[in-house]
Amino acid sequence: MGLVIVLLLAALLLVVGGLWLGAAVYVFSNAQKRRLPNAWLWGLGTLVSGPVGLIAYLVDRPPSRRTPCSFCGEMILETDVRCPYCSRECHGGFPHGACPR
């Protein structure tokens, strides 16, 4: 009986630890995609504080605005460097982050 409890607690610890680490990775990658200057700080803060950091990031992050890609017409984030649909490169400085033709 004692071994079963230890194994269940170990499995629970792995699941919670995986979710904790996954939240930090999500926050860091999302902050990088939105080109936030302190993406690493958001990721580290979420790694340290877990769900509190994730909730703080979700409340504080800037809204994502979408614009059509000038090449394929699919809606992409204004901050996307590359269209995820047609893989054409889009660079800043264009109206609403749209790709040049």
C-alpha positions as CSV (number, residue, x, y, z in Angstrom):
1,M,0.0,0.0,0.0
2,G,2.8,2.4,0.8
3,L,4.5,1.9,-2.5
4,V,1.3,2.6,-4.4
5,I,0.9,5.9,-2.6
6,V,4.6,6.9,-3.3
7,L,4.1,6.1,-7.0
8,L,0.9,8.1,-7.2
9,L,2.6,11.1,-5.4
10,A,5.6,10.8,-7.8
11,A,3.2,10.7,-10.8
12,L,1.3,13.7,-9.5
13,L,4.6,15.6,-8.9
14,L,5.7,14.9,-12.5
15,V,2.3,16.1,-13.9
16,V,2.3,19.3,-11.9
17,G,6.0,19.9,-12.6
18,G,5.3,19.4,-16.3
19,L,2.4,21.8,-16.3
20,W,4.5,24.4,-14.4
21,L,7.3,24.2,-16.8
22,G,4.9,24.2,-19.8
23,A,3.3,27.4,-18.5
24,A,6.8,29.1,-18.3
25,V,7.7,27.9,-21.9
26,Y,4.3,29.1,-23.2
27,V,4.6,32.5,-21.6
28,F,8.2,32.9,-22.9
29,S,7.4,31.9,-26.4
30,N,4.2,33.9,-26.6
31,A,6.0,37.0,-25.3
32,Q,8.7,36.5,-27.9
33,K,6.2,36.1,-30.6
34,R,4.5,39.4,-29.5
35,R,8.0,40.9,-29.5
36,L,7.9,42.0,-25.9
37,P,11.3,43.4,-24.8
38,N,11.2,41.5,-21.5
39,A,10.1,38.0,-22.7
40,W,12.8,36.3,-20.8
41,L,11.7,38.0,-17.6
42,W,8.1,36.9,-18.1
43,G,9.3,33.3,-18.7
44,L,11.5,33.4,-15.6
45,G,8.8,34.9,-13.5
46,T,6.4,32.3,-14.5
47,L,8.9,29.5,-13.9
48,V,9.4,30.9,-10.3
49,S,5.7,31.7,-9.5
50,G,3.9,29.2,-11.7
51,P,0.1,29.8,-12.1
52,V,0.4,33.3,-10.6
53,G,2.9,34.3,-13.3
54,L,0.8,32.8,-16.0
55,I,-2.3,34.6,-14.9
56,A,-0.4,37.9,-14.6
57,Y,1.0,37.5,-18.1
58,L,-2.5,36.6,-19.6
59,V,-3.9,39.7,-18.0
60,D,-1.0,42.1,-18.8
61,R,-0.1,41.0,-22.3
62,P,-0.9,43.3,-25.2
63,P,-3.9,42.3,-27.4
64,S,-3.1,40.4,-30.5
65,R,-4.3,42.2,-33.6
66,R,-4.6,40.3,-36.9
67,T,-4.1,41.5,-40.4
68,P,-4.4,39.7,-43.7
69,C,-1.2,38.4,-45.3
70,S,-0.5,40.4,-48.5
71,F,0.6,37.2,-50.2
72,C,-2.0,34.5,-49.3
73,G,-4.7,36.6,-47.6
74,E,-4.8,34.5,-44.4
75,M,-5.2,36.4,-41.1
76,I,-1.9,36.6,-39.3
77,L,-0.7,38.4,-36.2
78,E,0.6,41.9,-36.8
79,T,3.8,40.9,-35.1
80,D,4.4,37.8,-37.2
81,V,7.8,37.8,-38.9
82,R,6.8,35.0,-41.2
83,C,3.3,34.0,-42.4
84,P,2.5,30.6,-40.9
85,Y,0.4,29.7,-43.9
86,C,2.5,30.6,-47.0
87,S,5.9,31.0,-45.1
88,R,6.7,34.3,-46.8
89,E,8.7,36.7,-44.7
90,C,7.0,39.9,-43.3
91,H,9.2,42.6,-41.7
92,G,8.2,45.5,-39.5
93,G,7.6,48.9,-40.9
94,F,4.7,48.0,-43.2
95,P,1.2,49.2,-42.5
96,H,-0.4,47.0,-39.8
97,G,2.5,44.5,-40.1
98,A,1.4,43.3,-43.5
99,C,3.8,41.7,-45.9
100,P,4.9,43.7,-48.9
101,R,3.9,42.5,-52.3
